[in-house]
């Protein structure tokens, strides 16, 4: 939702570093996991199962010092492997022995261990480093946002390279322990559950744990002075929200929105199934950006999301991603519709629940709003290209595609699919084609042409009205099915939903 961090042209240049196909059996891992949108993102040859980050941050100077311990397993014998990272490294040890290292490209850290890594054998990699994240730039830009009292790491598709070394692609998910030492009076907010907090000699250490697989871009860190609220859901899930103390006029609206996190999550469980993680929450730091991001268990919200008043719709969007995007992550960045189309549709379902316009009415409005010659209809949500990865069409046309599916197969099968998919693929990765096959299996209908039309064919498709509901039929959203009017009326929720479009600001 989100700003593109690394320009494709820059990554294409980095791709020159990749080992030629003729050397595919080489014991040197390539500086790229194979994503065509971002060729230098991630790295080949190994998997990371856990990150242990022990950090210290000084807000006054923006100095971040860290020791990162990565638990890895080689997928092939490796004489060298790469990490994605941008700060200055002082030492690397692999299985306890000092390793040689060098940098290349924009964010490649090439590691040569004293002894090659053996296929299928666990290996421990320890990286010691320090630097000022805001001073590390790619194409003149930093993903680290400075605040008046600290700093924030939250971006998509990349933010990890600014604060910890990693295999930076959603295909390599891992659990996280993040321990941060900050001056007394300052707080550190991150993902998961706050395990402990202790003070010593003017510093306070916060220890956070995420115990389910998490993509690196979904790891977040916010350091500053916050008002923190805590609560629990009806099932006992801990909720922690944090707000910068200097949000000004946006403070009230931010709280009025984010404090409904528990309510929204409980409702989403009725649509998508059990919440997949061990914690809930959100945070609103004092940053100048406009976007929001589904950082796992604790979404990030820019204050500007609430500049026009409370907007629960953006909370719905980011929490929907906990199922669609965080638990079930993209296989490659071309599959972004599996994240954004569903999160946008969840906003439409919330509108149904609130009686502010059905998903059908919102789909009709979004469809009629743009004429056939609008460039909007040339973007293919199923493979939008890196320049259009967060285009509005991925969201709105992507959501209309889901309404077209709903109309085709009926509510019973449609909501069975919405709830079954996050269970089927929990904590894993998926391609758009995987979802199409799953929908066909559950509905027992051929759907390839429907998805081809809506996700892969440029131009404005025909949009058929829904069939009449079966007598007595009901959906989890108390939806009212009716054919679209000749001249659709703008749904009451449209402006609220449209106000969240900056969540995908680029």
N, C-alpha and C positions, 0 to 999 in steps of 0.2 A: 504494500500500500504505500507507495513507498518509493523511495527514490532509487534510481539505478546508480550504483556506486562506481562501477568500473566500466568505462566505455568499451564496447565491443572491438573498436579499432585497436585499443591498447592491448586487449587480450589476444587479438589476432597476431600482434607482433610477438607476444610471449609464446604463442604456439610454435614459433620457429624453434623453440628449445626442446620440443617434444622429440623423443627418440623415433627415428624412421621406422616404418612398418617392417622393414627387413630385419630390424633388431628387436622385434616384438618379444623375443625370449630373453632379452638382456636382463641382467640383475639390477639395473638402475631404474628406479621408479620414475615415471614421467610427471612433470609439473602441471598436471591437469587430469581430471577424472573422466573427461570425455564429453562434457556438456557442450553442444554446438553453440549455444548462446554465449557461454562464458568459458572459452577453451582453457584458460589458465586457472579456473576455480577448482578447488580440491586437488587431490594428488592420487596417483595410482600406486598399487602394490601393497597396501596395508589398510587395516581398519582400526579405528580407535573405539574402545569400549567405554572408557571413562577419562574425564578430565578432572584433575585436582589443581585448582588455581589458588595460590596463596599470594595475596597482593597487599601492597601498601600504597596509599595515594595521599598526596599533599595538595589540597584544593588551591592554596595560594599560588603555587608554582606550576600546577598541572603535571607534576612528576609522578609517574606510575612505576613502581618497582614490583617485579613479580618473579615467582618460581612456579612454572607450570609442569606438572607431572602427567604424562599421557600413558595410559595403558593400551598397548597396541598388539595386533597380531598380523604378521606378514602373510600376504596371500601368495607370495612367491619368494624365492631366495633373493635377498636384496643386499647389494653392496653399497647402495646409496638410496636415500629417499628424500622427498621434499615435504616441507611444511609451509603453510601460508602465514606470513607474519611480516609486520613492517617496522617494529621498534628494534632498538639496538640490543643484540644478544651478546652476553659476556661469556657464557659457558653452556655447553650441551653435554650431557652424559647419556649414553645408551647402555642399558643393563649395568650401570654403575661405572663404566669406563668412559673417560673423556673421548668425545667424538670431534672430528674436524667438521667445520661448517663454512659455508660461503653464501653470499646473496646473489640473486640474479633477477632479471625482470623487474616488475613493480613490487612484488611481495613474496618472492620465492626464497625460501631458506633451505639450502641444499645441505643435507646432513650425511656425513660419511662415518659410520660407526667403526670402532676399532676391529670388531668382528662382524661379518655380514649377518644380517637377520635371516633366520631360517624359516622356511615356509611352515605355517600353522603353529609356530612357536610364539608364546607370549613374549613381549619385549616392553621394557619400561624406558621412556624417554623423558629426561628432565632438562628443561630449558630455563636458564636464568637470564633476566633481561631488565631493562629500564629505559624510560624515555617519556617524552611529552606527547601523548596521543594526538593532540590538536595540531602539532607541528608536522606530523606525518601526512603527506598529501599524495594523492594519485590524481593526475591531471589537474592539480591545483586545488583539490577538494579533500576534505576530511569527513569521515563518518562520525567522528567524536564531537559532540556538541558541548561547548563550554557553557556553564551557567554562572550566575553571580556568586554562587557558593560551592561550585564543584564541577562535575562533568557527567555526561550521559553517553552510553553506548547503546544505540538502538537503530538499526537500519536493515534494509533488504535490497538486494540479495546478499550483501556483505557488510559485516561490522566487526567480526572477530579479529581480522588482521590488525585492527587498531589497538587491541588490548590483550590478546592471548594467541599463541601459536596453535594451529589446528589443521585438520584436513577439512577445509572450508567449503563443504557442499552438502546439501540435504541427504545425499545418498549415504553419508557416513554419520549416523546419529550415535549419541553416547549419553551416559549419565554424567552429572556434574556435581562437584563440591566446590563452592566458591567462597573463600575466606578473605575478608577485606579489612585491613587496619586503617583507620582514619582518625584524625584529631578528635578529642573529646568535644561533644557538642555537634558533631557532624554524623550523619547516618549513611549507611550503605544499603541500598535496596537491590535485590537480585531475584532470581527465579526460585520457585519451590517453597520450602519450609525453612524458616529461621530456626536453626538447630540450637544456637547459643549466642550469647553476647557477653563480652567481658571487657573491663577497662584496666589499663596498667600504664603508669608513667605518662599520663596525658594522652593516651591513645585508646580507642575502643575498637575491638575486633568483632565483626559480624560474620557468622558462619551459616551459609545457605546451602541447601541440598535439593537437587532435582533427581528423583529416583527412577524416572522413566526416560527412555531414549529421547534425545532433544537435538535438533539440528543446530549447527553452530550459529547461524544467523538469528536463531531464536533465543540465544543466551543474551542476557542484558545486565547492565550495571548502571546504577544511578547513585551518585554521591553528592550530598548536599544537606540542607536542613529541611526536614519534612515534618508535617503533621501526619501521624500514622493512626489509622483506625483499624480495629480488628473485630471479627465476628465469626460465626460459624453458620453453615447451612443446616437445614433440618436433619441432614444425614451426618452432621458432625465435621464436614470439610472446613478447614480453616480458611478464613478470608482475611487478607491484609491489603489495605489500600494506603497509598502515600501521596501527599500533595505538598509541593513546594510552599513555603510560608509566604512567598512574595508573588502569588498569582494575580494579585490586584483584582480588577473587576470580573475576571473569569473564575475566581475562586468558588463562589457560590454555585454557579452553573456546573462547574466541574464536579463538585461534590454531589450535587443533586442527581447527576448522571451516573458517576462511577460507584456511588454507594448503593446502587440498585444491582450491582454485579451478582450477588447471591440469588436474587429473584430471577434475573435473566438466565443464569446458569441452570436453575431448577426448571425453568420453562423449556430451555433447550434440551434438557435430558429427556423430556417428553417427545421431542422431535427427533433427536439424534442418538438417544440411548445414554447409558451411564457416562458421567463425566470421566475422562480418561486419566486424570492426574491427581496429585496429592495435595494441591493447594489452589486457591483462587485469589484474584485480586486485580489491581491495576495501579498505575502511578501516573501522576501529572507533574512533571518537572517544569521549571521556568526556562523554557527553550523558545527560540523564535520561529521554529519550524511549524508546519501546518498538518503534518501527517500523523497517523496512528499506526501501530504495529502490534501484531499478535504475539509478542514475546511470551514464551511458554509459561503458563500459569499466572502471569502478571503482565497484561498488555500495557504498552506505552501509549499515552495520549498527549498530543501537543495541546497547550492551553487554547490555541486558536480554534480547536474543535468545538469549543464552548463559548465562542465570542458572541454568538447570537442567542445565547441562553442554553438551558439544559437540553441535551440530545441523547436520549437513551439508545437511539438507533445505532450510533457508532459503537456503543458498548456491546450491543447485540452482534454487530459485525465482527468485532475482535474476539468475542467469546465463541462465536460459531467456528472461528478458525482453530480453536483448541481441538475440535474434532476434525475439521476439514482444513488441513494445512500443517497442523502441529503433530497430532497423533498419526494421521495419514498424510505423509509429506509427498511432495512431487518427486518423481523419478528423475526428471530433468526440468529445467526452468521453462521449457516449452509447454509443460503440463499445468501451467499456472491457473487455467480455468478450474481445475479441481479445487483450488483454494478460493479464488475470488468470485467465481460464478455462484458458488454455494453460500459464501458469506453474504453476498448481496441478496441472494434469494431469502436468506434467513431474516434480513431486514423486512422483506415483503411479507414473510409469514408473521413477524411481530406486528406489522401493520394490520394484518387480518385479526390477530388476537385482540388488538387494541380497538378494533372497530373503526379504523381510519383509512380503510381501503383494502380490498382483497388483493392477493397476489395477481389474480387475473386482471383486475382493474389497473394495477400498477404496470403489468406487462403491456396491456393495451395502450396505456398512456405513453410508456417508453417507446413503444413501437410506432405510434402515430406521431410522436414528437419530432422525428427526424425523417425528412423525405428520402426517397430512394437514391437521390444523387448525393446525399450527404456522405463524406468520406468515412464516417462512422461505420457504414455497412461494408466497407472494404477490408476491415480488420477481421482476421479469423481468430476467434477466441481459443480454438483448439491448438493453434500454432501461430501466435501473433507476431513472432519475431522479436528480437531483443529490444528494438526501438519502440515497440508497442506493447511490451510485456505488461505494463500497468495502464493501458489505454482504457478509457471508459467503456469501450465495446466489450472488453473481457468481463466487465462487471455487468452492464445492463443487457447487452445482447446475450451474454452468458447466462444471465438469470431468465431471460425470455426463453432460452433453450430449455431450461428446466420446467418452465410453465408449459411449454409445448409437450415435453415428456409427460407431465402430469395430465394434460388433456388427452394424450394418446392412450395412456395405460390406466387412468383412473386413480382416485385417491388411495385406495387400499394398497395397491402395489407400489404406488409412488412413495408413500410414507414408510412402507416396508423397506424400500431401497434406501431411503435417507437414513433410517435407523440401522440397517444391516451392514451397509458399507463401512462405517467406522469400526464396527466389530470385526468384519471380515479382514480388514487391513490394519488393525490396531498396531501402532508403534512402528509401522513399516513405510514403504514408499509405493507409489503407483503411477501409471501412465493413464492418459485419457482413455486409451483403448481398453485398459483393464476395467474401467468403470462401465464403458459401453457393453462389454461382455457380461459384466455382473448384472446390469439392468436388463439385458435380454434374458438372462437365466432366471431372474426373479419374476419378471413379467411374462415370460414364455411368449414373447413377441419379437419379431425382427425389428431392430431399432437403428441399424447401421445407417440407413438412408436419412432418418430424422437427424441424427447427430452430424452426418456429413453435411447436410443442408445448413444447420444452424452454427456449427463450429468450424467448418472448413471451406465453405463456399462463399466467395465474395459476392456482395449484392444483398438486397433486401428480400428475404424470403417471404412467402405467403404465410400468414399467421391465422390458422383456423380457430374459430370459437370453440369453447369446451362443450363436450357432450353434457346432456342433462344428467344430474345425479340420480343414482338409484333411489327408490323410495326408502326413506329412513336412514340414508347414508350420512355419515358424519366423518370429520377428519380431526386430527389432533389440534387443529387451529381454529375450530368452529367456523370453518370457511363457508361462505355463501356463494354457490356456483350460479352464475348467470351469464348469458351471452353478452358480448360487449355491445354497448350502445353505438348507434351510427356516429354520434359525435361524443366521444368519451369526455367525461368530466374529470378534471384534475383531482386525483385522490387527496384527501386531507393530509396524508403523511408524505406526499411527494417532496415538498420543500424541505422537510426534516431529513429525508433520505438524501436528497440532492446536496444538502449542506455538508454531508459527509464525503462528498466526492474528492475532497482534498486529501483523504486518507491515502489516495494513490498518486499524490503529487510527485512529479519527477523533476 
